Amino acid sequence: MTVSEKYAKNLEGITYLEWIKLKTIVDELFNLKKRELENDIQLSDANEITEAIHRQFG
């Protein structure tokens, strides 16, 4: 059984309202994790930054 088949089987019989609740919870968890990770993203290589500027603006 593939992963997609496993998820499809587990969602069988779910109502629309249950789906919306589940989707809202999963979306919020992903958003929380994304915000955690966004706090640590940094530009650290001046050469990469310079090259990106030149690619964009010439």
C-alpha positions in Angstrom: 0.0 0.0 0.0 1.4 3.4 -1.0 1.5 6.4 1.3 -1.3 8.0 -0.7 -3.5 4.9 -0.5 -2.9 4.8 3.3 -4.0 8.4 3.7 -7.0 7.9 1.4 -8.1 4.9 3.4 -7.8 6.8 6.7 -9.8 9.7 5.3 -12.6 7.5 4.0 -15.9 8.5 5.5 -14.7 11.9 6.8 -17.3 14.6 6.7 -16.6 18.1 5.3 -16.8 19.7 8.7 -14.3 17.1 10.1 -12.0 17.8 7.1 -12.1 21.5 7.7 -11.2 21.0 11.4 -8.4 18.6 10.6 -7.1 20.9 7.8 -7.1 23.9 10.2 -5.2 22.1 12.8 -2.6 20.7 10.4 -2.2 24.1 8.7 -1.7 25.8 12.1 1.0 23.3 13.1 2.9 23.8 9.9 2.6 27.6 10.2 4.0 27.5 13.8 7.0 25.3 12.6 7.5 27.6 9.7 7.6 30.7 11.9 10.1 29.0 14.2 12.4 28.2 11.3 12.0 31.7 9.7 13.5 33.3 12.8 16.8 31.5 12.2 17.2 32.2 8.5 20.2 34.4 7.7 22.1 35.7 4.7 25.6 34.7 5.4 27.7 34.7 2.2 28.5 38.1 0.8 29.6 36.6 -2.5 26.2 34.9 -3.0 24.4 38.1 -2.1 26.6 40.1 -4.6 26.0 37.5 -7.4 22.2 37.6 -6.7 22.2 41.4 -7.0 24.1 41.3 -10.2 21.8 38.6 -11.7 18.8 40.7 -10.8 20.0 44.2 -11.7 22.9 43.6 -14.0 
